[in-house]
Amino acid sequence: MNLATIIVGLTVLLVMVLAVRSLMNDKKNGKCGGCGGNCGGCPGCH
Protein backbone atom coordinates (compact mmCIF):
# COMPACT_ATOMS: atom_id res chain seq x y z
CA MET A 1 0.00 0.00 0.00
CA ASN A 2 1.24 3.43 -0.80
CA LEU A 3 0.80 6.65 1.15
CA ALA A 4 -2.01 7.99 -1.07
CA THR A 5 -4.13 4.87 -0.48
CA ILE A 6 -3.66 5.15 3.27
CA ILE A 7 -4.61 8.84 3.29
CA VAL A 8 -7.75 8.24 1.20
CA GLY A 9 -8.74 5.31 3.39
CA LEU A 10 -8.32 7.33 6.59
CA THR A 11 -10.30 10.21 5.10
CA VAL A 12 -13.19 7.90 4.17
CA LEU A 13 -13.10 6.35 7.64
CA LEU A 14 -13.17 9.79 9.27
CA VAL A 15 -16.18 10.86 7.18
CA MET A 16 -18.03 7.68 8.13
CA VAL A 17 -17.30 8.15 11.83
CA LEU A 18 -18.50 11.76 11.71
CA ALA A 19 -21.69 10.78 9.88
CA VAL A 20 -22.54 8.06 12.42
CA ARG A 21 -21.77 10.43 15.27
CA SER A 22 -24.07 13.07 13.78
CA LEU A 23 -26.90 10.55 13.37
CA MET A 24 -26.49 9.37 16.96
CA ASN A 25 -26.55 12.95 18.27
CA ASP A 26 -29.67 13.73 16.22
CA LYS A 27 -31.46 10.67 17.58
CA LYS A 28 -30.44 11.54 21.14
CA ASN A 29 -31.79 15.07 20.68
CA GLY A 30 -35.13 13.78 19.41
CA LYS A 31 -34.55 14.50 15.74
CA CYS A 32 -35.10 11.83 13.15
CA GLY A 33 -32.67 12.09 10.28
CA GLY A 34 -34.13 10.17 7.41
CA CYS A 35 -37.89 10.25 7.90
CA GLY A 36 -39.75 10.63 4.65
CA GLY A 37 -42.64 12.46 6.30
CA ASN A 38 -44.59 9.29 7.09
CA CYS A 39 -44.51 9.49 10.88
CA GLY A 40 -46.58 6.34 11.25
CA GLY A 41 -43.88 4.31 9.52
CA CYS A 42 -40.91 5.86 11.35
CA PRO A 43 -40.46 3.94 14.62
CA GLY A 44 -38.52 5.62 17.37
CA CYS A 45 -38.63 9.13 15.97
CA HIS A 46 -41.75 10.45 17.63
PQR file with spaces between the fields and no chain letter, atoms N, CA, C, O and H, PARSE charges and radii, in Angstrom:
ATOM       1  N    MET     1       0.844   -1.184    0.000 -0.4000 1.5000
ATOM       2  CA   MET     1       0.000    0.000    0.000 -0.0000 2.0000
ATOM       3  C    MET     1       0.887    1.246    0.000  0.5500 1.7000
ATOM       4  O    MET     1       1.905    1.320    0.688 -0.5500 1.4000
ATOM       5  N    ASN     2       0.462    2.199   -0.788 -0.4000 1.5000
ATOM       6  CA   ASN     2       1.240    3.427   -0.805 -0.0000 2.0000
ATOM       7  C    ASN     2       0.586    4.496    0.073  0.5500 1.7000
ATOM       8  O    ASN     2      -0.516    4.294    0.581 -0.5500 1.4000
ATOM       9  H    ASN     2      -0.365    2.138   -1.347  0.4000 1.0000
ATOM      10  N    LEU     3       1.247    5.598    0.244 -0.4000 1.5000
ATOM      11  CA   LEU     3       0.796    6.653    1.149 -0.0000 2.0000
ATOM      12  C    LEU     3      -0.539    7.244    0.711  0.5500 1.7000
ATOM      13  O    LEU     3      -1.379    7.550    1.558 -0.5500 1.4000
ATOM      14  H    LEU     3       2.143    5.762   -0.169  0.4000 1.0000
ATOM      15  N    ALA     4      -0.750    7.410   -0.575 -0.4000 1.5000
ATOM      16  CA   ALA     4      -2.008    7.987   -1.065 -0.0000 2.0000
ATOM      17  C    ALA     4      -3.198    7.100   -0.708  0.5500 1.7000
ATOM      18  O    ALA     4      -4.250    7.611   -0.322 -0.5500 1.4000
ATOM      19  H    ALA     4      -0.067    7.162   -1.263  0.4000 1.0000
ATOM      20  N    THR     5      -3.052    5.797   -0.828 -0.4000 1.5000
ATOM      21  CA   THR     5      -4.128    4.871   -0.483 -0.0000 2.0000
ATOM      22  C    THR     5      -4.458    4.959    1.001  0.5500 1.7000
ATOM      23  O    THR     5      -5.629    4.937    1.379 -0.5500 1.4000
ATOM      24  H    THR     5      -2.197    5.383   -1.141  0.4000 1.0000
ATOM      25  N    ILE     6      -3.455    5.057    1.825 -0.4000 1.5000
ATOM      26  CA   ILE     6      -3.661    5.149    3.265 -0.0000 2.0000
ATOM      27  C    ILE     6      -4.383    6.448    3.619  0.5500 1.7000
ATOM      28  O    ILE     6      -5.300    6.443    4.440 -0.5500 1.4000
ATOM      29  H    ILE     6      -2.504    5.075    1.517  0.4000 1.0000
ATOM      30  N    ILE     7      -3.979    7.548    3.010 -0.4000 1.5000
ATOM      31  CA   ILE     7      -4.605    8.840    3.289 -0.0000 2.0000
ATOM      32  C    ILE     7      -6.066    8.836    2.861  0.5500 1.7000
ATOM      33  O    ILE     7      -6.924    9.313    3.604 -0.5500 1.4000
ATOM      34  H    ILE     7      -3.234    7.552    2.343  0.4000 1.0000
ATOM      35  N    VAL     8      -6.364    8.309    1.683 -0.4000 1.5000
ATOM      36  CA   VAL     8      -7.746    8.244    1.203 -0.0000 2.0000
ATOM      37  C    VAL     8      -8.571    7.347    2.112  0.5500 1.7000
ATOM      38  O    VAL     8      -9.704    7.690    2.450 -0.5500 1.4000
ATOM      39  H    VAL     8      -5.667    7.922    1.080  0.4000 1.0000
ATOM      40  N    GLY     9      -8.031    6.221    2.508 -0.4000 1.5000
ATOM      41  CA   GLY     9      -8.741    5.307    3.394 -0.0000 2.0000
ATOM      42  C    GLY     9      -9.050    5.947    4.740  0.5500 1.7000
ATOM      43  O    GLY     9     -10.159    5.798    5.254 -0.5500 1.4000
ATOM      44  H    GLY     9      -7.111    5.943    2.233  0.4000 1.0000
ATOM      45  N    LEU    10      -8.092    6.650    5.312 -0.4000 1.5000
ATOM      46  CA   LEU    10      -8.316    7.327    6.589 -0.0000 2.0000
ATOM      47  C    LEU    10      -9.341    8.445    6.456  0.5500 1.7000
ATOM      48  O    LEU    10     -10.140    8.667    7.365 -0.5500 1.4000
ATOM      49  H    LEU    10      -7.191    6.771    4.894  0.4000 1.0000
ATOM      50  N    THR    11      -9.323    9.144    5.335 -0.4000 1.5000
ATOM      51  CA   THR    11     -10.303   10.206    5.098 -0.0000 2.0000
ATOM      52  C    THR    11     -11.714    9.639    5.009  0.5500 1.7000
ATOM      53  O    THR    11     -12.645   10.188    5.597 -0.5500 1.4000
ATOM      54  H    THR    11      -8.675    8.963    4.596  0.4000 1.0000
ATOM      55  N    VAL    12     -11.872    8.543    4.277 -0.4000 1.5000
ATOM      56  CA   VAL    12     -13.188    7.899    4.168 -0.0000 2.0000
ATOM      57  C    VAL    12     -13.642    7.413    5.536  0.5500 1.7000
ATOM      58  O    VAL    12     -14.810    7.581    5.889 -0.5500 1.4000
ATOM      59  H    VAL    12     -11.115    8.097    3.800  0.4000 1.0000
ATOM      60  N    LEU    13     -12.758    6.824    6.303 -0.4000 1.5000
ATOM      61  CA   LEU    13     -13.095    6.349    7.641 -0.0000 2.0000
ATOM      62  C    LEU    13     -13.523    7.508    8.537  0.5500 1.7000
ATOM      63  O    LEU    13     -14.493    7.382    9.284 -0.5500 1.4000
ATOM      64  H    LEU    13     -11.810    6.688    6.017  0.4000 1.0000
ATOM      65  N    LEU    14     -12.824    8.619    8.473 -0.4000 1.5000
ATOM      66  CA   LEU    14     -13.167    9.792    9.271 -0.0000 2.0000
ATOM      67  C    LEU    14     -14.548   10.324    8.906  0.5500 1.7000
ATOM      68  O    LEU    14     -15.327   10.675    9.792 -0.5500 1.4000
ATOM      69  H    LEU    14     -12.036    8.722    7.866  0.4000 1.0000
ATOM      70  N    VAL    15     -14.860   10.387    7.620 -0.4000 1.5000
ATOM      71  CA   VAL    15     -16.176   10.862    7.179 -0.0000 2.0000
ATOM      72  C    VAL    15     -17.272    9.933    7.693  0.5500 1.7000
ATOM      73  O    VAL    15     -18.323   10.398    8.134 -0.5500 1.4000
ATOM      74  H    VAL    15     -14.227   10.102    6.900  0.4000 1.0000
ATOM      75  N    MET    16     -17.033    8.638    7.639 -0.4000 1.5000
ATOM      76  CA   MET    16     -18.030    7.679    8.128 -0.0000 2.0000
ATOM      77  C    MET    16     -18.250    7.830    9.628  0.5500 1.7000
ATOM      78  O    MET    16     -19.391    7.797   10.089 -0.5500 1.4000
ATOM      79  H    MET    16     -16.179    8.261    7.281  0.4000 1.0000
ATOM      80  N    VAL    17     -17.194    7.991   10.382 -0.4000 1.5000
ATOM      81  CA   VAL    17     -17.305    8.151   11.830 -0.0000 2.0000
ATOM      82  C    VAL    17     -18.082    9.425   12.160  0.5500 1.7000
ATOM      83  O    VAL    17     -18.936    9.416   13.046 -0.5500 1.4000
ATOM      84  H    VAL    17     -16.267    8.018   10.007  0.4000 1.0000
ATOM      85  N    LEU    18     -17.796   10.511   11.459 -0.4000 1.5000
ATOM      86  CA   LEU    18     -18.503   11.764   11.709 -0.0000 2.0000
ATOM      87  C    LEU    18     -19.981   11.656   11.345  0.5500 1.7000
ATOM      88  O    LEU    18     -20.827   12.223   12.036 -0.5500 1.4000
ATOM      89  H    LEU    18     -17.102   10.519   10.738  0.4000 1.0000
ATOM      90  N    ALA    19     -20.300   10.944   10.283 -0.4000 1.5000
ATOM      91  CA   ALA    19     -21.693   10.777    9.880 -0.0000 2.0000
ATOM      92  C    ALA    19     -22.460    9.971   10.924  0.5500 1.7000
ATOM      93  O    ALA    19     -23.575   10.341   11.294 -0.5500 1.4000
ATOM      94  H    ALA    19     -19.612   10.483    9.722  0.4000 1.0000
ATOM      95  N    VAL    20     -21.880    8.884   11.398 -0.4000 1.5000
ATOM      96  CA   VAL    20     -22.535    8.055   12.418 -0.0000 2.0000
ATOM      97  C    VAL    20     -22.706    8.853   13.694  0.5500 1.7000
ATOM      98  O    VAL    20     -23.753    8.778   14.338 -0.5500 1.4000
ATOM      99  H    VAL    20     -20.974    8.584   11.098  0.4000 1.0000
ATOM     100  N    ARG    21     -21.705    9.606   14.064 -0.4000 1.5000
ATOM     101  CA   ARG    21     -21.771   10.427   15.269 -0.0000 2.0000
ATOM     102  C    ARG    21     -22.890   11.467   15.162  0.5500 1.7000
ATOM     103  O    ARG    21     -23.620   11.704   16.124 -0.5500 1.4000
ATOM     104  H    ARG    21     -20.854    9.667   13.542  0.4000 1.0000
ATOM     105  N    SER    22     -23.015   12.075   14.002 -0.4000 1.5000
ATOM     106  CA   SER    22     -24.067   13.068   13.777 -0.0000 2.0000
ATOM     107  C    SER    22     -25.450   12.432   13.876  0.5500 1.7000
ATOM     108  O    SER    22     -26.356   13.009   14.478 -0.5500 1.4000
ATOM     109  H    SER    22     -22.421   11.883   13.220  0.4000 1.0000
ATOM     110  N    LEU    23     -25.619   11.246   13.290 -0.4000 1.5000
ATOM     111  CA   LEU    23     -26.899   10.550   13.369 -0.0000 2.0000
ATOM     112  C    LEU    23     -27.244   10.180   14.810  0.5500 1.7000
ATOM     113  O    LEU    23     -28.398   10.298   15.222 -0.5500 1.4000
ATOM     114  H    LEU    23     -24.883   10.778   12.801  0.4000 1.0000
ATOM     115  N    MET    24     -26.256    9.738   15.568 -0.4000 1.5000
ATOM     116  CA   MET    24     -26.490    9.371   16.963 -0.0000 2.0000
ATOM     117  C    MET    24     -26.878   10.596   17.787  0.5500 1.7000
ATOM     118  O    MET    24     -27.770   10.517   18.631 -0.5500 1.4000
ATOM     119  H    MET    24     -25.319    9.642   15.233  0.4000 1.0000
ATOM     120  N    ASN    25     -26.216   11.727   17.548 -0.4000 1.5000
ATOM     121  CA   ASN    25     -26.551   12.952   18.267 -0.0000 2.0000
ATOM     122  C    ASN    25     -27.955   13.421   17.912  0.5500 1.7000
ATOM     123  O    ASN    25     -28.700   13.859   18.789 -0.5500 1.4000
ATOM     124  H    ASN    25     -25.492   11.791   16.861  0.4000 1.0000
ATOM     125  N    ASP    26     -28.326   13.336   16.637 -0.4000 1.5000
ATOM     126  CA   ASP    26     -29.665   13.728   16.222 -0.0000 2.0000
ATOM     127  C    ASP    26     -30.717   12.872   16.910  0.5500 1.7000
ATOM     128  O    ASP    26     -31.724   13.390   17.394 -0.5500 1.4000
ATOM     129  H    ASP    26     -27.721   12.980   15.924  0.4000 1.0000
ATOM     130  N    LYS    27     -30.491   11.573   16.955 -0.4000 1.5000
ATOM     131  CA   LYS    27     -31.459   10.667   17.581 -0.0000 2.0000
ATOM     132  C    LYS    27     -31.567   10.962   19.070  0.5500 1.7000
ATOM     133  O    LYS    27     -32.662   10.932   19.632 -0.5500 1.4000
ATOM     134  H    LYS    27     -29.674   11.152   16.562  0.4000 1.0000
ATOM     135  N    LYS    28     -30.436   11.245   19.711 -0.4000 1.5000
ATOM     136  CA   LYS    28     -30.441   11.539   21.140 -0.0000 2.0000
ATOM     137  C    LYS    28     -31.188   12.845   21.430  0.5500 1.7000
ATOM     138  O    LYS    28     -31.813   12.986   22.481 -0.5500 1.4000
ATOM     139  H    LYS    28     -29.547   11.269   19.254  0.4000 1.0000
ATOM     140  N    ASN    29     -31.120   13.787   20.502 -0.4000 1.5000
ATOM     141  CA   ASN    29     -31.789   15.075   20.678 -0.0000 2.0000
ATOM     142  C    ASN    29     -33.235   15.062   20.201  0.5500 1.7000
ATOM     143  O    ASN    29     -33.888   16.106   20.195 -0.5500 1.4000
ATOM     144  H    ASN    29     -30.612   13.672   19.648  0.4000 1.0000
ATOM     145  N    GLY    30     -33.744   13.904   19.802 -0.4000 1.5000
ATOM     146  CA   GLY    30     -35.131   13.780   19.408 -0.0000 2.0000
ATOM     147  C    GLY    30     -35.397   14.035   17.943  0.5500 1.7000
ATOM     148  O    GLY    30     -36.550   13.997   17.514 -0.5500 1.4000
ATOM     149  H    GLY    30     -33.213   13.057   19.807  0.4000 1.0000
ATOM     150  N    LYS    31     -34.373   14.290   17.172 -0.4000 1.5000
ATOM     151  CA   LYS    31     -34.550   14.497   15.742 -0.0000 2.0000
ATOM     152  C    LYS    31     -34.513   13.142   15.047  0.5500 1.7000
ATOM     153  O    LYS    31     -33.927   12.187   15.557 -0.5500 1.4000
ATOM     154  H    LYS    31     -33.437   14.321   17.520  0.4000 1.0000
ATOM     155  N    CYS    32     -35.129   13.070   13.907 -0.4000 1.5000
ATOM     156  CA   CYS    32     -35.099   11.826   13.153 -0.0000 2.0000
ATOM     157  C    CYS    32     -34.528   12.133   11.783  0.5500 1.7000
ATOM     158  O    CYS    32     -35.244   12.636   10.917 -0.5500 1.4000
ATOM     159  H    CYS    32     -35.605   13.846   13.493  0.4000 1.0000
ATOM     160  N    GLY    33     -33.295   11.852   11.576 -0.4000 1.5000
ATOM     161  CA   GLY    33     -32.674   12.086   10.284 -0.0000 2.0000
ATOM     162  C    GLY    33     -32.996   10.956    9.344  0.5500 1.7000
ATOM     163  O    GLY    33     -32.475    9.853    9.505 -0.5500 1.4000
ATOM     164  H    GLY    33     -32.714   11.444   12.280  0.4000 1.0000
ATOM     165  N    GLY    34     -33.836   11.200    8.374 -0.4000 1.5000
ATOM     166  CA   GLY    34     -34.128   10.171    7.406 -0.0000 2.0000
ATOM     167  C    GLY    34     -35.598    9.852    7.265  0.5500 1.7000
ATOM     168  O    GLY    34     -35.967    9.025    6.431 -0.5500 1.4000
ATOM     169  H    GLY    34     -34.259   12.097    8.244  0.4000 1.0000
ATOM     170  N    CYS    35     -36.456   10.487    8.059 -0.4000 1.5000
ATOM     171  CA   CYS    35     -37.886   10.249    7.897 -0.0000 2.0000
ATOM     172  C    CYS    35     -38.336   10.839    6.570  0.5500 1.7000
ATOM     173  O    CYS    35     -37.880   11.908    6.165 -0.5500 1.4000
ATOM     174  H    CYS    35     -36.156   11.160    8.736  0.4000 1.0000
ATOM     175  N    GLY    36     -39.222   10.143    5.912 -0.4000 1.5000
ATOM     176  CA   GLY    36     -39.751   10.631    4.654 -0.0000 2.0000
ATOM     177  C    GLY    36     -41.063   11.375    4.822  0.5500 1.7000
ATOM     178  O    GLY    36     -41.766   11.609    3.839 -0.5500 1.4000
ATOM     179  H    GLY    36     -39.593    9.275    6.242  0.4000 1.0000
ATOM     180  N    GLY    37     -41.404   11.751    6.043 -0.4000 1.5000
ATOM     181  CA   GLY    37     -42.642   12.457    6.301 -0.0000 2.0000
ATOM     182  C    GLY    37     -43.778   11.545    6.730  0.5500 1.7000
ATOM     183  O    GLY    37     -44.840   12.031    7.119 -0.5500 1.4000
ATOM     184  H    GLY    37     -40.833   11.560    6.841  0.4000 1.0000
ATOM     185  N    ASN    38     -43.582   10.248    6.670 -0.4000 1.5000
ATOM     186  CA   ASN    38     -44.588    9.290    7.091 -0.0000 2.0000
ATOM     187  C    ASN    38     -44.297    8.903    8.533  0.5500 1.7000
ATOM     188  O    ASN    38     -43.615    7.913    8.798 -0.5500 1.4000
ATOM     189  H    ASN    38     -42.719    9.854    6.354  0.4000 1.0000
ATOM     190  N    CYS    39     -44.825    9.702    9.466 -0.4000 1.5000
ATOM     191  CA   CYS    39     -44.511    9.487   10.876 -0.0000 2.0000
ATOM     192  C    CYS    39     -45.007    8.144   11.398  0.5500 1.7000
ATOM     193  O    CYS    39     -44.429    7.589   12.332 -0.5500 1.4000
ATOM     194  H    CYS    39     -45.379   10.506    9.251  0.4000 1.0000
ATOM     195  N    GLY    40     -46.069    7.621   10.803 -0.4000 1.5000
ATOM     196  CA   GLY    40     -46.575    6.339   11.255 -0.0000 2.0000
ATOM     197  C    GLY    40     -45.629    5.185   10.931  0.5500 1.7000
ATOM     198  O    GLY    40     -45.657    4.150   11.597 -0.5500 1.4000
ATOM     199  H    GLY    40     -46.539    8.072   10.045  0.4000 1.0000
ATOM     200  N    GLY    41     -44.803    5.362    9.922 -0.4000 1.5000
ATOM     201  CA   GLY    41     -43.878    4.314    9.519 -0.0000 2.0000
ATOM     202  C    GLY    41     -42.449    4.585    9.950  0.5500 1.7000
ATOM     203  O    GLY    41     -41.519    3.983    9.414 -0.5500 1.4000
ATOM     204  H    GLY    41     -44.781    6.202    9.381  0.4000 1.0000
ATOM     205  N    CYS    42     -42.257    5.474   10.904 -0.4000 1.5000
ATOM     206  CA   CYS    42     -40.910    5.864   11.347 -0.0000 2.0000
ATOM     207  C    CYS    42     -40.779    5.550   12.827  0.5500 1.7000
ATOM     208  O    CYS    42     -40.925    6.453   13.651 -0.5500 1.4000
ATOM     209  H    CYS    42     -43.013    5.964   11.340  0.4000 1.0000
ATOM     210  N    PRO    43     -40.509    4.307   13.195 -0.5600 1.5000
ATOM     211  CA   PRO    43     -40.458    3.935   14.619  0.2800 2.0000
ATOM     212  C    PRO    43     -39.290    4.599   15.347  0.5500 1.7000
ATOM     213  O    PRO    43     -38.179    4.682   14.822 -0.5500 1.4000
ATOM     214  N    GLY    44     -39.555    5.058   16.536 -0.4000 1.5000
ATOM     215  CA   GLY    44     -38.515    5.622   17.372 -0.0000 2.0000
ATOM     216  C    GLY    44     -38.276    7.099   17.183  0.5500 1.7000
ATOM     217  O    GLY    44     -37.525    7.693   17.956 -0.5500 1.4000
ATOM     218  H    GLY    44     -40.457    4.990   16.962  0.4000 1.0000
ATOM     219  N    CYS    45     -38.876    7.711   16.200 -0.4000 1.5000
ATOM     220  CA   CYS    45     -38.628    9.134   15.966 -0.0000 2.0000
ATOM     221  C    CYS    45     -39.537   10.005   16.809  0.5500 1.7000
ATOM     222  O    CYS    45     -39.104   11.021   17.354 -0.5500 1.4000
ATOM     223  H    CYS    45     -39.486    7.229   15.573  0.4000 1.0000
ATOM     224  N    HIS    46     -40.791    9.610   16.918 -0.4000 1.5000
ATOM     225  CA   HIS    46     -41.753   10.451   17.630 -0.0000 2.0000
ATOM     226  C    HIS    46     -42.398    9.652   18.728  0.5500 1.7000
ATOM     227  O    HIS    46     -43.245   10.173   19.455 -0.5500 1.4000
ATOM     228  H    HIS    46     -41.142    8.785   16.476  0.4000 1.0000
